[in-house]
Amino acid sequence: MKPSLIIRFLFCAGAGLLLSLPLFSQDKYFTISGQVLDQKTGLPMPGASVFCQNTTMGTVSNNEGRFFLRMGNGGYDMVVSYTGYETKLLRVSNGSKNDSLHIELKEQDKSMGEVVVAGSALVADGWNKYGQFFFDNFIGTTPNAGKCTIENKEALKFYFYKKRNKLKVKCDSNLVIVNNALGYRIKYQLDSFVYEYGSDVGSSAGYPFFEELSGSPEQHETWKQNRLDTYLGSRLHFMRCWYDSTLHDEGFSIELLDSASNRYAPAFKDPYIDKIYSVDSGEVNININGRIRVTYTNRPSDKKYLSDFKFPADMKGQISLVDIIGGFTIDENGYFYDQTDLTNIGYWSWKKFAETLPYDYLPE
């Protein structure tokens, strides 16, 4: 049994394809409310930051430490933070109990931080030495990335560990990124960015919060089109399509890697069969373990991507590989968990943070 949705189809003249938008037949929103307290004293904490990461939805607790959020249906990671205290992360959705939450924050152990700093390999001229490398591997090298800027580069701290051949980047405060291609200003609580030179693998941990940029009507039209261009074929688009059973209609196909022959086979002619796809309390559980190849056929790959990786200029579609550990769960807004159980390779991996859209984005 698939989730109960009404799908509205729009024809996008510029894109030349049908685009399905989920319209929820009953309540489209849910609320989150609660109080932020100091774990040690039990006192309310006014001014605590409360937001759902990777969205434009957030607030600040009032004088009694209370907060209220109204979210579109789906799943989110809610972030609660306060200067000098450990950040708390809670998974919330319209299927969970989200009223009268009591969130206790624990004061940070400053002595541990001093030990780490004292024994670190802090690079004095970190941005000059590693800044562009960090930008390319965190923000990206796509055309959209070329229109992104970091407003407070001085907040970044670079650490290089020679024995491990590893670069680590941390931030003293919110990293402020302006994406002039998509029309967002992002405050990113960057816990760390790590790059292992030996394995050529980078990873990041943190909590981004999106704000809409103000601009002229012409700029807003450009941002709207750029967001749609970025969305089509993206991982967010893919997850929403798998949730509402429109993968094939929207131009996605999935192949499973056969470990014995090391070849991909179209094993999912019906990616909604019971052994793969099941619905539980409005969430979709995907039961796959291994590597899949996802091909999006409605649009070609970006020319820069083909040039960077020396692929044929006439290569059809956009191809991404996804390593899955033990399956995952999708909510109707495209949020999925556990996110650490999926690793992207290929086109989605090339499209880094400059191509990220918030979970509350809906194509118009």
Sequence and secondary structure as in RCSB ss.txt:
>XXXX:A:sequence
MKPSLIIRFLFCAGAGLLLSLPLFSQDKYFTISGQVLDQKTGLPMPGASVFCQNTTMGTVSNNEGRFFLRMGNGG
YDMVVSYTGYETKLLRVSNGSKNDSLHIELKEQDKSMGEVVVAGSALVADGWNKYGQFFFDNFIGTTPNAGKCTI
ENKEALKFYFYKKRNKLKVKCDSNLVIVNNALGYRIKYQLDSFVYEYGSDVGSSAGYPFFEELSGSPEQHETWKQ
NRLDTYLGSRLHFMRCWYDSTLHDEGFSIELLDSASNRYAPAFKDPYIDKIYSVDSGEVNININGRIRVTYTNRP
SDKKYLSDFKFPADMKGQISLVDIIGGFTIDENGYFYDQTDLTNIGYWSWKKFAETLPYDYLPE
>XXXX:A:secstr
     EEEEEEETTTTEEEEEEE SS  EEEEEEEEEETTT  B TT EEEETTBS EEE  TTSEEEEEEESSE
EEEEEE TTB  EEEEEETTS  SSEEEEE B  HHHHHHHHHTS B TTHHHHHHHHHHHHHT SSTTGGGEEE
S GGGEEEEEETTTTEEEEEESS EEEEETTTTEEEEEEEEEEEEETTTTEEEEEEEEEEEE    HHHHHHHHH
HHHHHHTTSHHHHHHHHHTT HHHHTEEEEEEETTTTEEE   SSTTSTTTEEEETTEEEE   EEEEEEE SS 
  HHHHHHTT  TT  SEEEEEEESS EEE TTS EE GGGEEEEEHHHHS GGG   TT    
